[in-house]
Amino acid sequence: MAVSSSTVRAAAPSKNPLIYNITSPGSANTEFSQVLSTNTKQFIVKARGNATLKVAFVSGESSTNYITLSKHASLSQENLDATITLYMQCDKASEVIEILEWT
């Protein structure tokens, strides 16, 4: 039996992408945040370098109730229509965090 593969390409959720390149604090494992735009439809977040990133959606929970993004991993959320604040901690100081959002 032959196995076939195909690539499905979906349309971008909007025509308004926005890129954030933010730098984590000068101390590792310190919470910082980024407010995304009103009516965010989709976002992707990742650490640019060789760092682990913790992501939470409630202030103060980036050390207790979070998603761990291992080195070179990303978090993507789609089908949204909300204003979102990401609360993050990075295991390396002064790491660049890349966020791509669509509104």
N, C-alpha and C positions, 0 to 999 in steps of 0.2 A: 504494500500500500504506500503510495507516494504521499509525502507531507508537503503541503504548500504553505508559503508564508506570504503575507502582504502587509503593506504599510498603509494605515488609515491616517489621513491627515484631516484634522478638524480645523474649522475656521477659528481664528483668534476671537476671544470673547468680546473684544471691542477694538476700537481703533485708537485707544488712548493708553498705550503702555507708558509706564514710568519706572525708571531705575533709581534705586537708592544705593549708594556705596557709603556705608556708615562705619566708623571705627569704634570698636569696643573700647571700654575704659582702659586706662593704663595699668590697672590691676586685674589679674585673671579672676574668674569666678565672681564677678561683680555684676549685678543686674543692671541692664540698660534697656531702653525701649524705643520703639519707632511706631508712630501713629501712621496708618495708611489712609489713603484718601476716602472721602465719603463715597458710599456706594461702590466699594471695591467688588469686582466680579471674580477675580482670580489673583493669586499671588504665589510666588516661589521665593524661598529664602535658603541661603547657604553661606558657609564661611568660605572665603576665597582661598585661603591657604590651607595649611596642614593642621587644622584645629577641630575640636569637637564643640558643637554648639547645642545648648539647651534652649528650647523654645516653649513658652507658656502664653496663655491668653488672659491671665489674671496677674495683677501686680503682686509681687512677693512670692509667686509660685514657681519661679524659674529654678528654685533649688529644692522644691518638694513635689510638684505636680506638673511635669513637663514632658516634652518629646525630645529624645536625644538624637541629634544628627551626627553620626560618626564622620570622621574625616572624609571629605569629598562627597558627602551625601547632601540631598536637598529635601525640603518639605514643600509640597505643592497642594494648594487648596483651590478648588474650583466651584462653580455654581453658587457663588456667594452674591449677596447684595447687602453689604453691611459696612460700617466703619469699624475697623479692627485695629487694635493696638497689640503689637508683638512685644513680649517681655523676654529678654534673652540673657544668657550667660555664656561666656566663651572660656575655654580652658587655657587660652593664651591671651596675654595682654596686647592691646593695640592691634587686634586682628580686623581686617576689612570684612564686613558682612555685606553680602550682595542680596538685594531684594528687588524683584521684578513684580510689578502689579499692573493689572488692567482695570480700568473703570468703565 
